[in-house]
Amino acid sequence: MAPGIPTAMDRPHFIGIGGAGMSGIAKILAQRGAKVAGSDAKESGTAQALRALGVTVHIGHAAEHLADDASCVVVSSAIRQDNPELARAVELGVPVVHRADALASLMDGLRPIAVAGTHGKTTTTSMLAVSLSELGLRPSYAIGGDLDAPGSNALHGDGDIFVAEADESDRSFHKYAPEVAIVLNVELDHHANYASMDEIHESFETFAGRITEGGTLVISADQEGARELTRRVTAGDVRVVTYGEAEDADVRVLSVVAQGLKSRVTVLLDGQELTFTVSVPGRHYALNAVAALAAGAALGVPAAELAPALAAYTGVKRRLQLKGEAAGVQVIDSYAHHPTEMTADLEAMRAVAGDARILVAYQPHLFSRTQELGKEMGEALALADSSLVLDIYPAREDPIPGVTSELIIDAARAAGAEVTAVPDKSEVPALIAGMAKPGDLVLTMGAGDVTDLGPLILDRLSK
């Protein structure tokens, strides 16, 4: 067994190994020398990237995929109890480990930064990973999205810092014990697991309580849910650092100036003014960068060095990612699936577009989220000039009677939006090509397979 691999993790089998969170852990274990195997529902670039590291990846789920010598089976909350590989593991008495426990074990002995919040986790984690790497600190990291290629969501570095995205959706972020924790925002989401804002706050309080003695909580001073959490948290030996545009912020944002697809940000930190570039558009991404700056400074990285290094971050897959241009039309992919995210991305694009039109192909994500937030999703789409709304992407959920995309469409039209229902996703490229004019921006928006439409739209536009 190679050093740095927990004994139970030296021969792990991952069910759903192609997922963003699962593949990152598998990749780090493989880089540390573990014998890693797993399965996924379909072939992907991530599966190929894992194989290049020596990982055995099966396509499809079957009991025989679980090797006789597996030391454990790693699952996420999305894996159902009737999965044949999970059932086989239970039958054989192979330990079943939740993804969060596996990730927590990889942080042991290092200096973890855990990035939490209802929105912006992947971007902020990526900003830290890239900027700390730019400074030669060789961090390990596990991100919920790819930086620049399939499989680039994680890395085993030989430095002492570990940057991890901390997922609140199933309360699994309670497993981590970070030296520095970031809370970007606190909003009601994940309605299958949280019944109220009070439950959300209780969950984030538990996460904040996991910060190690003498550690730091970096938290937004602007967002009301985060401010409420700050009021609730009993700091004890934990230092609380707030950031944002609010006058009482410890790390205060003095200005955010849009410069095309970039922003110029000036902050006041420890009495020192720092100005730096954020290489992606949008005020929300600028604030993510400030959170990353505050967290790095809390860990002892000189802010004057970290600030310019943040410019090395040029984006992550699906976060306002330019997919290409054809016939004078730019096609951009947005992972936004919560109304706050949708609004932020559309406002960022509006600042870039000027007089150009914004056309959106939106795919709602989860029946439970649509049931609770469909009205707000529709209102967010009013920021676009025209939208196509697809059927709900179910992901891990079963349908809920009466919950369809019509909830969003009705709300959008009530808000004055131009919206068209498109039940057949394959019709979208032709519809967009018929609508778009030179100079327009097209957004494929949502957390499901709507991302696959970008290349098809570009191909149709080019004909």
C-alpha positions as CSV (number, residue, x, y, z in Angstrom):
1,M,0.0,0.0,0.0
2,A,1.4,3.4,-1.0
3,P,1.9,6.1,1.6
4,G,-1.0,8.4,2.0
5,I,-3.7,5.8,1.2
6,P,-6.1,4.9,4.1
7,T,-6.0,1.1,4.5
8,A,-9.7,0.7,3.6
9,M,-9.1,2.7,0.4
10,D,-6.2,0.8,-1.1
11,R,-8.5,-1.3,-3.5
12,P,-11.7,0.8,-3.7
13,H,-14.6,0.2,-6.1
14,F,-16.6,3.3,-7.1
15,I,-20.2,3.0,-8.2
16,G,-20.9,5.9,-10.5
17,I,-17.2,6.6,-11.0
18,G,-17.8,9.0,-13.8
19,G,-19.6,11.6,-11.6
20,A,-17.8,14.9,-10.9
21,G,-17.3,14.2,-7.2
22,M,-16.6,10.5,-7.4
23,S,-14.1,10.7,-10.3
24,G,-12.1,13.3,-8.4
25,I,-11.6,11.0,-5.4
26,A,-10.8,8.0,-7.6
27,K,-8.3,10.1,-9.5
28,I,-6.4,11.2,-6.3
29,L,-6.4,7.6,-5.0
30,A,-5.0,6.4,-8.3
31,Q,-2.3,9.1,-8.2
32,R,-1.4,8.0,-4.7
33,G,-1.0,4.4,-5.9
34,A,-4.2,2.7,-5.0
35,K,-5.7,0.0,-7.2
36,V,-8.9,1.7,-8.2
37,A,-11.9,0.3,-10.1
38,G,-15.5,1.3,-10.7
39,S,-18.5,1.5,-13.0
40,D,-20.6,4.1,-14.6
41,A,-23.8,4.2,-16.6
42,K,-22.1,5.4,-19.9
43,E,-18.8,6.0,-21.6
44,S,-17.3,9.5,-21.2
45,G,-14.2,11.5,-21.4
46,T,-13.9,11.2,-17.7
47,A,-13.9,7.4,-17.9
48,Q,-11.1,7.6,-20.5
49,A,-9.1,10.0,-18.3
50,L,-9.4,7.6,-15.4
51,R,-8.3,4.6,-17.5
52,A,-5.2,6.6,-18.5
53,L,-4.3,6.6,-14.8
54,G,-4.6,2.8,-14.6
55,V,-8.2,2.8,-13.2
56,T,-10.5,-0.1,-14.3
57,V,-13.8,1.4,-15.5
58,H,-16.7,-0.8,-16.4
59,I,-19.6,0.6,-18.4
60,G,-23.0,-0.4,-17.0
61,H,-23.8,-1.7,-13.5
62,A,-23.5,-5.5,-12.8
63,A,-22.7,-7.5,-9.7
64,E,-19.7,-9.2,-11.4
65,H,-18.0,-5.8,-11.8
66,L,-17.1,-5.9,-8.1
67,A,-13.7,-7.5,-7.8
68,D,-13.2,-10.2,-5.1
69,D,-10.4,-8.3,-3.5
70,A,-12.2,-4.9,-3.3
71,S,-11.4,-3.3,0.1
72,C,-14.5,-1.1,0.0
73,V,-17.3,0.2,-2.2
74,V,-17.6,4.0,-2.5
75,V,-21.1,5.4,-3.1
76,S,-22.7,8.8,-3.3
77,S,-26.2,9.7,-2.1
78,A,-27.4,9.2,-5.7
79,I,-26.8,5.5,-5.7
80,R,-29.9,3.5,-5.0
81,Q,-30.1,0.5,-2.6
82,D,-31.1,-1.8,-5.5
83,N,-27.9,-1.1,-7.5
84,P,-26.5,-4.6,-8.2
85,E,-22.9,-3.8,-7.3
86,L,-24.1,-2.3,-4.0
87,A,-26.3,-5.3,-3.3
88,R,-23.3,-7.6,-4.0
89,A,-21.1,-5.6,-1.6
90,V,-23.6,-5.9,1.2
91,E,-24.0,-9.7,0.5
92,L,-20.2,-10.2,0.7
93,G,-19.7,-7.9,3.7
94,V,-17.5,-5.4,1.8
95,P,-17.5,-2.1,3.6
96,V,-19.6,0.6,2.0
97,V,-18.1,4.1,2.3
98,H,-19.9,7.3,1.4
99,R,-18.1,9.6,-1.0
100,A,-17.7,12.3,1.7
101,D,-16.0,9.9,4.1
102,A,-13.6,8.9,1.4
103,L,-12.8,12.5,0.6
104,A,-12.4,13.3,4.3
105,S,-9.9,10.5,4.7
106,L,-7.8,12.0,1.9
107,M,-7.5,15.3,3.7
108,D,-6.0,13.7,6.9
109,G,-2.7,15.3,7.8
110,L,-3.1,18.2,5.4
111,R,-4.4,21.7,5.6
112,P,-7.9,21.6,4.2
113,I,-9.9,24.5,2.7
114,A,-13.6,23.4,2.3
115,V,-15.7,25.6,0.0
116,A,-19.5,25.6,0.8
117,G,-22.5,27.6,-0.2
118,T,-25.7,27.1,-2.3
119,H,-24.0,28.7,-5.4
120,G,-20.4,29.2,-6.5
121,K,-18.7,26.3,-4.9
122,T,-17.1,24.9,-8.0
123,T,-15.9,28.2,-9.3
124,T,-14.4,29.3,-6.0
125,T,-12.7,25.9,-5.4
126,S,-11.3,26.1,-8.9
127,M,-10.0,29.6,-8.4
128,L,-8.2,28.5,-5.3
129,A,-6.7,25.4,-6.9
130,V,-5.5,27.4,-9.9
131,S,-4.1,30.4,-8.1
132,L,-2.3,28.3,-5.4
133,S,-0.8,26.1,-8.1
134,E,0.3,29.3,-10.0
135,L,2.2,30.2,-6.8
136,G,4.0,26.9,-6.8
137,L,2.3,25.6,-3.6
138,R,1.3,22.3,-5.3
139,P,-2.1,21.9,-3.6
140,S,-4.3,18.8,-3.8
141,Y,-7.8,19.5,-4.9
142,A,-11.2,18.0,-5.6
143,I,-13.6,20.1,-7.6
144,G,-17.2,19.5,-8.8
145,G,-16.3,20.3,-12.4
146,D,-13.5,20.0,-14.9
147,L,-11.1,22.9,-15.3
148,D,-9.9,22.4,-18.9
149,A,-10.3,18.8,-19.9
150,P,-12.2,15.6,-18.8
151,G,-10.7,14.4,-15.6
152,S,-9.1,17.7,-14.6
153,N,-11.4,18.0,-11.6
154,A,-8.9,16.7,-9.1
155,L,-5.2,16.3,-8.5
156,H,-2.9,14.8,-5.8
157,G,-0.3,17.5,-5.1
158,D,2.7,17.2,-2.9
159,G,2.0,20.4,-1.0
160,D,0.3,20.6,2.4
161,I,-2.9,22.3,1.2
162,F,-6.1,20.4,0.1
163,V,-8.9,22.4,-1.5
164,A,-12.2,20.7,-1.6
165,E,-15.8,21.5,-2.7
166,A,-18.1,20.8,0.2
167,D,-21.6,19.7,-0.8
168,E,-24.5,20.7,1.4
169,S,-27.2,18.9,-0.7
170,D,-27.2,15.7,1.4
171,R,-25.4,17.1,4.5
172,S,-22.2,15.2,3.6
173,F,-20.1,18.3,4.2
174,H,-20.5,17.6,7.9
175,K,-17.8,14.9,7.4
176,Y,-15.0,17.4,6.8
177,A,-12.8,19.2,9.4
178,P,-11.3,22.1,7.5
179,E,-8.7,24.6,8.7
180,V,-10.5,27.2,6.6
181,A,-14.1,27.0,5.6
182,I,-15.8,29.3,3.0
183,V,-19.5,29.9,3.1
184,L,-20.5,31.8,-0.1
185,N,-24.2,32.0,0.5
186,V,-27.0,30.2,2.2
187,E,-30.3,29.7,0.4
188,L,-33.1,27.2,0.4
189,D,-32.4,24.4,-2.2
190,H,-32.3,20.6,-2.3
191,H,-35.9,20.4,-1.3
192,A,-35.9,16.6,-1.0
193,N,-33.5,16.9,1.9
194,Y,-34.4,20.2,3.5
195,A,-37.9,21.3,4.5
196,S,-37.1,24.9,5.6
197,M,-34.5,27.6,5.8
198,D,-34.1,26.8,9.5
199,E,-33.0,23.3,8.5
200,I,-30.5,24.8,6.0
201,H,-29.1,27.1,8.6
202,E,-28.8,24.3,11.1
203,S,-26.9,22.3,8.6
204,F,-24.5,25.1,7.8
205,E,-24.0,25.7,11.5
206,T,-22.9,22.1,11.9
207,F,-20.5,22.6,9.0
208,A,-19.0,25.7,10.6
209,G,-18.7,23.9,13.9
210,R,-16.4,21.3,12.2
211,I,-13.7,24.0,11.6
212,T,-10.6,22.9,13.5
213,E,-9.4,24.8,16.6
214,G,-7.8,28.1,15.6
215,G,-9.2,27.9,12.1
216,T,-11.1,30.5,10.1
217,L,-14.6,30.8,8.7
218,V,-14.7,33.1,5.6
219,I,-18.3,34.1,4.9
220,S,-20.2,36.6,2.8
221,A,-21.1,39.9,4.3
222,D,-23.6,40.7,1.5
223,Q,-26.0,37.7,1.3
224,E,-28.7,37.7,3.9
225,G,-28.6,33.9,4.5
226,A,-24.9,34.1,5.1
227,R,-25.3,37.1,7.5
228,E,-27.9,35.1,9.4
229,L,-25.5,32.2,9.7
230,T,-22.8,34.6,11.0
231,R,-25.2,35.7,13.7
232,R,-25.9,32.1,14.6
233,V,-22.4,30.8,14.7
234,T,-20.7,30.7,18.1
235,A,-17.2,31.4,17.0
236,G,-15.3,30.1,20.0
237,D,-11.7,29.6,18.9
238,V,-12.7,30.1,15.2
239,R,-11.9,33.3,13.6
240,V,-14.7,34.8,11.4
241,V,-13.7,36.8,8.3
242,T,-16.5,38.4,6.3
243,Y,-16.0,39.6,2.7
244,G,-18.1,41.6,0.2
245,E,-19.4,45.0,-0.7
246,A,-21.1,45.7,2.7
247,E,-19.4,48.5,4.6
248,D,-18.8,46.2,7.6
249,A,-17.0,43.5,5.6
250,D,-13.6,42.6,6.9
251,V,-12.4,42.1,3.3
252,R,-14.3,44.9,1.6
253,V,-14.9,45.0,-2.1
254,L,-14.4,48.7,-3.2
255,S,-15.2,48.2,-6.9
256,V,-15.9,45.7,-9.6
257,V,-15.4,47.1,-13.1
258,A,-16.5,45.0,-16.1
259,Q,-13.9,44.9,-18.9
260,G,-15.4,42.8,-21.6
261,L,-15.3,39.1,-20.5
262,K,-13.1,40.1,-17.5
263,S,-13.5,42.2,-14.3
264,R,-11.2,44.5,-12.5
265,V,-11.6,44.1,-8.8
266,T,-10.3,46.4,-6.0
267,V,-10.5,45.2,-2.3
268,L,-9.4,46.5,1.0
269,L,-7.7,43.8,3.1
270,D,-5.9,44.4,6.3
271,G,-5.7,48.1,5.5
272,Q,-4.1,47.5,2.1
273,E,-5.8,48.2,-1.2
274,L,-5.3,45.4,-3.8
275,T,-6.5,45.5,-7.4
276,F,-6.5,42.4,-9.5
277,T,-8.1,40.9,-12.6
278,V,-10.8,38.2,-12.7
279,S,-10.7,36.5,-16.1
280,V,-14.3,35.5,-16.3
281,P,-17.4,37.9,-16.6
282,G,-19.9,38.7,-13.9
283,R,-20.1,40.3,-10.5
284,H,-20.8,37.0,-8.8
285,Y,-17.6,35.5,-10.1
286,A,-15.7,38.6,-8.9
287,L,-17.0,38.0,-5.4
288,N,-16.1,34.3,-5.6
289,A,-12.5,35.4,-6.3
290,V,-12.6,37.7,-3.3
291,A,-13.7,34.8,-1.1
292,A,-10.8,32.7,-2.5
293,L,-8.4,35.6,-1.7
294,A,-9.7,35.9,1.9
295,A,-9.4,32.1,2.4
296,G,-5.9,31.9,1.0
297,A,-4.9,34.8,3.2
298,A,-6.4,33.1,6.3
299,L,-4.2,30.1,5.5
300,G,-1.1,32.3,5.5
301,V,-0.7,32.9,1.7
302,P,0.4,36.5,1.2
303,A,-2.6,38.3,-0.3
304,A,-0.4,40.6,-2.5
305,E,0.9,37.4,-4.2
306,L,-2.4,35.5,-4.3
307,A,-4.4,38.4,-5.8
308,P,-2.6,38.6,-9.2
309,A,-2.3,34.8,-9.3
310,L,-6.2,34.6,-9.3
311,A,-6.1,36.0,-12.9
312,A,-4.7,32.6,-14.0
313,Y,-8.1,31.1,-13.5
314,T,-9.9,31.3,-16.9
315,G,-13.0,29.3,-16.1
316,V,-14.4,25.8,-15.5
317,K,-16.5,23.7,-17.7
318,R,-20.1,24.7,-17.9
319,R,-19.7,28.0,-15.9
320,L,-20.3,30.5,-18.7
321,Q,-18.1,28.5,-20.9
322,L,-17.8,29.7,-24.5
323,K,-18.5,26.6,-26.6
324,G,-17.8,28.4,-29.9
325,E,-19.0,30.9,-32.5
326,A,-20.8,30.3,-35.8
327,A,-22.5,32.7,-38.2
328,G,-21.7,35.5,-35.9
329,V,-23.5,33.9,-32.9
330,Q,-21.6,32.9,-29.7
331,V,-22.8,29.8,-27.9
332,I,-22.2,29.7,-24.1
333,D,-22.9,26.9,-21.7
334,S,-24.3,27.8,-18.2
335,Y,-24.7,25.3,-15.3
336,A,-27.2,27.6,-13.7
337,H,-30.2,25.6,-12.4
338,H,-31.3,27.6,-9.3
339,P,-33.1,31.0,-9.9
340,T,-30.3,32.9,-8.1
341,E,-27.7,31.4,-10.4
342,M,-29.8,31.9,-13.5
343,T,-30.3,35.6,-12.7
344,A,-26.6,36.1,-12.0
345,D,-25.5,34.4,-15.2
346,L,-28.1,36.3,-17.3
347,E,-27.2,39.6,-15.8
348,A,-23.5,38.9,-16.5
349,M,-24.3,38.1,-20.1
350,R,-26.5,41.2,-20.4
351,A,-23.5,43.3,-19.3
352,V,-21.4,41.6,-22.1
353,A,-24.1,41.6,-24.8
354,G,-24.8,45.3,-24.9
355,D,-27.5,45.7,-27.5
356,A,-27.3,42.1,-28.7
357,R,-30.0,39.6,-28.0
358,I,-29.7,36.7,-25.4
359,L,-31.4,33.5,-26.4
360,V,-31.7,30.7,-23.8
361,A,-32.3,26.9,-24.1
362,Y,-33.2,26.1,-20.5
363,Q,-33.5,22.6,-19.0
364,P,-35.0,22.5,-15.5
365,H,-33.2,20.2,-13.1
366,L,-35.1,18.0,-10.6
367,F,-38.8,17.8,-10.0
368,S,-38.5,18.8,-6.4
369,R,-36.6,22.0,-7.3
370,T,-39.1,22.9,-10.0
371,Q,-42.0,22.3,-7.7
372,E,-40.6,24.8,-5.1
373,L,-38.8,27.3,-7.3
374,G,-40.5,27.1,-10.7
375,K,-42.0,30.5,-10.4
376,E,-38.7,32.1,-9.6
377,M,-37.0,30.2,-12.5
378,G,-39.6,31.6,-14.9
379,E,-39.1,35.1,-13.6
380,A,-35.3,34.7,-14.1
381,L,-35.9,33.8,-17.8
382,A,-37.5,37.2,-18.2
383,L,-33.9,38.6,-18.3
384,A,-33.4,36.8,-21.7
385,D,-34.9,38.1,-25.0
386,S,-36.3,34.7,-25.8
387,S,-36.2,31.2,-24.2
388,L,-36.8,27.6,-25.1
389,V,-37.8,25.6,-22.0
390,L,-37.2,21.8,-22.2
391,D,-38.7,19.0,-20.1
392,I,-37.4,18.6,-16.6
393,Y,-34.2,16.6,-16.2
394,P,-35.0,14.1,-13.5
395,A,-31.4,13.1,-12.4
396,R,-31.9,11.0,-9.3
397,E,-35.6,11.7,-8.8
398,D,-38.9,10.1,-9.8
399,P,-41.6,12.3,-11.3
400,I,-43.9,14.3,-9.0
401,P,-47.6,14.4,-10.2
402,G,-48.5,17.8,-11.7
403,V,-44.9,19.1,-11.7
404,T,-43.8,19.9,-15.2
405,S,-41.9,22.6,-17.1
406,E,-45.3,24.4,-17.6
407,L,-44.9,25.8,-14.0
408,I,-41.8,27.7,-15.3
409,I,-43.4,28.6,-18.6
410,D,-46.5,30.1,-17.0
411,A,-44.4,32.1,-14.6
412,A,-42.1,33.4,-17.3
413,R,-45.0,34.5,-19.5
414,A,-46.6,36.2,-16.5
415,A,-43.3,38.1,-16.1
416,G,-43.5,39.2,-19.7
417,A,-41.0,36.8,-21.0
418,E,-41.0,35.3,-24.5
419,V,-41.0,31.5,-23.9
420,T,-41.6,28.4,-26.0
421,A,-42.0,24.9,-24.7
422,V,-39.8,22.3,-26.4
423,P,-40.5,18.8,-25.1
424,D,-38.2,17.2,-27.8
425,K,-34.6,18.3,-27.0
426,S,-33.5,17.3,-30.5
427,E,-35.5,20.1,-32.0
428,V,-33.6,22.8,-30.1
429,P,-30.6,23.3,-32.6
430,A,-32.9,23.9,-35.6
431,L,-35.1,26.3,-33.5
432,I,-32.2,28.3,-32.2
433,A,-30.7,28.5,-35.7
434,G,-33.9,29.8,-37.0
435,M,-34.1,32.5,-34.3
436,A,-30.5,33.6,-34.0
437,K,-29.0,36.6,-35.8
438,P,-25.3,37.7,-36.1
439,G,-24.3,39.2,-32.7
440,D,-26.7,37.2,-30.6
441,L,-25.6,35.2,-27.6
442,V,-27.1,31.7,-27.1
443,L,-27.0,30.1,-23.6
444,T,-27.6,26.4,-23.0
445,M,-28.6,26.5,-19.4
446,G,-29.1,23.8,-16.7
447,A,-27.3,21.1,-14.8
448,G,-28.5,18.2,-17.0
449,D,-27.6,17.0,-20.5
450,V,-28.6,20.3,-22.1
451,T,-24.9,20.9,-22.2
452,D,-24.8,18.4,-25.1
453,L,-26.7,20.9,-27.3
454,G,-23.9,23.5,-27.7
455,P,-21.9,21.7,-30.4
456,L,-25.2,20.7,-32.2
457,I,-26.3,24.3,-32.2
458,L,-23.0,25.5,-33.6
459,D,-23.1,22.8,-36.3
460,R,-26.6,23.9,-37.3
461,L,-25.7,27.6,-37.3
462,S,-22.7,26.9,-39.5
463,K,-24.9,25.4,-42.3
